[in-house]
Amino acid sequence: MTTLTKIALGMMGALRPKPATGDSATSISLPQPAVQGGLPLMEALALRHSAREFAPEALPMALLSNLLWAAYGINRAGGGRTAPSALNAQEIDVFVALPSGAYRYDAVANRLDLVAASDLRSVTGYQDFVDEAPLDLVYVADHARMGLIPVAQRESYASAAAGAIAQNVYLFAAGNGLATVIRAWIDRAAIADALGLTHDQQVLLSQTVGYPRTAA
């Protein structure tokens, strides 16, 4: 779907997901993440960049597990995460849009839980490359978890947390031969509708991840 088509559909409130491809499993157990390896931090920072061309090949399940753990997994006793949040609200949910459906990442159980048996990739942004990249991440803030934070500050606090998660993904991608790009030019209402979000949940950002096209 072209960018202009998406914009037109978005203006009409008619941007919709595609039918899922393959089995939309109700849950996907992820392999135990490998918490060692990859490039040293300074080398990963030197390679960190945004890419907008992706090979269509799916990421192996082990690599996907490592990616999600790096993004927002549990890295210490007590449930602490790899990215910070104000007052440890842990208000961000990471949704994974795959050809087989859209899933919510459960860091505690280390699994993906189905939320929509549709291919939401084309809905996660106006850019045409999101349609065919193997996965798109969507960062959603749940304001119901932010009761200790003043209402006027919740969006900025949640956006800072989502930005930290996105940078984790950038560094993981740089250290593991993947391509990624963060995207704020998105139809948030269409994404929220496709994911079945409540009024307390706010779509903040999307991020595309995959192998670089030149490496295919």
N, C-alpha and C positions, 0 to 999 in steps of 0.2 A: 504494500500500500504506500503510495507516495505521501510526502509531507503535506502537499496542498490538499490532498483528499482527506487526510486526517484532520487538518485544520477545519475544513468545511464540515466534516462530520461532527467535530467537537463543537462548532458554533451552533449546530442543530441539536446538540445533545444526543447524537446518534452514534458515537464512537463505541463500538462493541467488541468483545473478544471473539476469537475464532473457536471453532470446535477443537477439542483436545485431540492430540495425536498419541496413540498408544494407550496403555492402561493407566487410568487415573487412580492409582492406589490411594486408599484412605490415609495411609501413613507410610513413610519410608524411613526405615531404621538406617542411620548413617554409621559408617565404620568409625571406630575410635580415632579421633584426630591425632595426627603425629605432630607433637608440639616442639620438635626439633628439626633443623634443616633449613633450607632456603639460603639466600644470600645474607651476609652480614648487613646490619642496618645501614651503614654509610653507603655501601654499594647499592642497596635497594633504593635509597633516596636519590642516588645519582641517576638511576634508571627510571624513576617514577615519572610518568607522563600520561596524558589522555590519548586514547586511540579511538578511531571511529570506523575501523574496518575489522570485521571479525569473521573467522572461519566458522562454518555451521556445526562442526563436530561437537558433540556433547562432552562435557567434562566427566572423567571417570568418577565414580562415587566417592572414592577415597580422597581425590583432589577437591571435590565439592565439600566434603566434610571438613577438610583442612581450611578451605576458604571461609566457610561459615564460622568455624571456631575462631579464626583470626579476626573476622569481622566483629563478632559480638559473643564469643563463647565464654564459658566459665573457666577462669584461669587460676583460681585459688579457693581454699576452704572458705566457707561462708557464702558462696555464690557470687563472689566478685567477678566482674567481666573484663574483657580485653579492651573495652572502651569505657570512659567515665560517664557518669550522669549525676546531675545535681541532687544532693541528699540521697544518693543511691536509689533514686526512684525507679531506675531501669524501665523507663517509660517507652522505649523504642521497641517495636516489633519489626523483625526482618522477614519480609515475604519474598518468596522465590518463584518467579514466573518461568515455568518450563513448558515445553510443547505438550506435555501430558497433563498440565494443570498448574494451579497456583497453590503454593504451600506456605505455611507459617513455620519458621524455624523455632523449634523448642530446644533451647540450649541445655536445659536441665536433663531432658530425656535423650538428647542428641538424636533428634529425628525431625522429619518434616511431616506436618499435618495438613491434609488437604483442606482448602477453604473454598476452592472453585474448580470444578471439573471442566475447565475451558482453557484455551491457550490465550493468556493475557498479554503476551509479549508485545503485540502491536499496540496495545492500549497504554503501555507504560511510558510512552513518549511520542512526540510528533516526528522524530527523526525516522527515516526509513530503515536504518540499519538495525533498529531494535526488533524488527519483525523476525529476522533470521538468525540473530545471535543466539547462542545456546541457552542463555539465561539472562534475565533481568531481575535485579534486586529492587525492592520497594521498601523505603523506610517510613514507618507509620508511628506517630506519637499517640499514646493512649493517655489522655488528660485525666482519666479517672485514677491513675496512679500518682498524680502530681498534686495531691491534696494539700501538701505542706508548702507548695510553691504558689505565690500570688498569681491570680488568673492572668493579669496583664503581662507577666514574665514567662508564662509557660511555653509559648511558641518559640521565643528566643532561646530558652534553656534547652528545649527539645531539639532545636535546629543545631545547636552546638554539639549535642550528643550524637546526632545523625552525622554531622561533619566528621567527628572523630571516628565513627564506624567506617565511613567512606574512605578516610585516609588509611585505615587498617587494610581495607580491601586493595587500595592502590599499592601499598607496600608489599602485600602478599603477592599481588599480580606481578610486580616488578621483580620480586625474588623468585618467582616460579614460572617465568616465561609466559605469562598471560597478558591479555590486553583488557583495559577497562576505561570507562569514562563516566563521570558523575553528571546527572542531568536534572536541571530544575525547570526546564521548559516542558511541562507535562500537563495533561488534563486531569487535575486532581479529583474533580467530581466524577469523571468517567472511571478512574482507577478505584475510587472509594465504592462506587456502585458495583463494579465488577468483583471486588473483594468482599462485598457485603459488610462494609464497615458500619459501625454505629456512630451516633452524633458525637461521642466522646473521642473518636479516633480521627486523627488528622494526617493526611498524606503529606510528607515533607519533600522527599527526593526519590529519584530512581537512579540506578547504576547498572550499566551493562557490563557483563564479564564474559570472556571467551578466549579462545586461542587467537593470536593475531593472524589475519588472513594470509600474510606473506609466508607464514610457517606451515600453511596447510599443504 
